[in-house]
Amino acid sequence: MPQPAKAVRTPRTAEEVPRETRDPHPETESAGSRRAAAQRLTMRRKLAAAAMELFATKGYEATTVDEIAAAAGVARRTFFRHFRSKEEAIFPDHDDTLVRAAGVLDAAPPHENPLDTVCRGIKEVMRMYAASPAVSVERYRLTREVPALREREIASVARYERLFTRYLLGHFDESAHHVGDDDPLLAEVAASAVVTAHNHVLRRWLRGGGQGDVETQLDHAFAIVRETFGTGIGAGRARAEDGPAASARAEGEVLVTVARTDAPLDEVMRAIEKALKKK
């Protein structure tokens, strides 16, 4: 369901900040900001670990915010500086992962197919889970048992879907489709397909105890999504007359591959695989 737009406060420029409050060494300020962000994430993870342990031993309903704070060795007010509720504490990394996923979209190569970009972006989510398999498996178990945690998880997934939908719609290939009312639908369906493929692989991996090469499984799922939507959402930043970023053909026992220097590796590999299948 569409969410109302929130007012965004525009950061003040250097000219708007009183001179006496400016840091004379911007690089120091940047390093300080990075340290503060790292410390914030460390504390959020500490609180989340305490919450998960208490939820597992006492049960979700019986656990209080005061108990979570005490188990983490901090005051109640410290908890509320990081989380608005105890169910939010179970997902400490989603905000930072959303920022990283958005960064992948922002830094995409100019000729990369937008659908490939979105697939790379959502891999940041999978890497977040894969970084701590045991924690992720336990969190999965808890979200299956506690409706409030399940609702929080669904809300987090919706944020990724909105991010990817906006991106795909902004890079819709006008040369492949008539611009019209169906464009938002196609962008939203494609974004949902990527998220659904990711979640299917993630759930299967979690049910298996966090074992196996989950990234390879994810690539296979994304290949199915590309086959379905690849011609619908093309590289909107590259014109059709530019030709594909990579192509390959078999000449006897030799495979000839031609690719632009900025061609994504995934696209080069798909061109090679296609040529080998035709042999």
Salt bridges, closest charged atoms under 4 A:
GLU27 OE2 - HIS25 ND1 3.86
ASP66 OD1 - ARG76 NH1 2.97
GLU67 OE2 - LYS58 NZ 2.53
GLU88 OE1 - ARG84 NH2 3.00
GLU88 OE1 - ARG152 NH1 3.79
ASP93 OD1 - ARG45 NE 3.07
ASP95 OD2 - ARG44 NH2 3.83
ASP95 OD1 - ARG159 NH1 2.90
GLU112 OE1 - ARG120 NH2 2.86
ASP116 OD1 - ARG226 NE 2.39
ASP116 OD2 - ARG270 NH2 2.85
GLU124 OE1 - ARG100 NE 3.25
GLU124 OE2 - ARG127 NH1 3.29
GLU138 OE2 - ARG141 NH2 2.56
GLU145 OE2 - ARG141 NH1 2.77
GLU153 OE1 - ARG144 NH2 3.38
GLU153 OE1 - ARG150 NH1 2.53
GLU215 OE2 - LYS123 NZ 3.66
GLU215 OE2 - ARG127 NH2 3.22
ASP219 OD1 - LYS123 NZ 2.64
GLU251 OE2 - ARG249 NE 2.65
GLU253 OE1 - LYS279 NZ 3.87
ASP262 OD2 - HIS111 NE2 3.64
ASP262 OD1 - ARG260 NE 3.49
ASP266 OD2 - ARG226 NH2 3.77
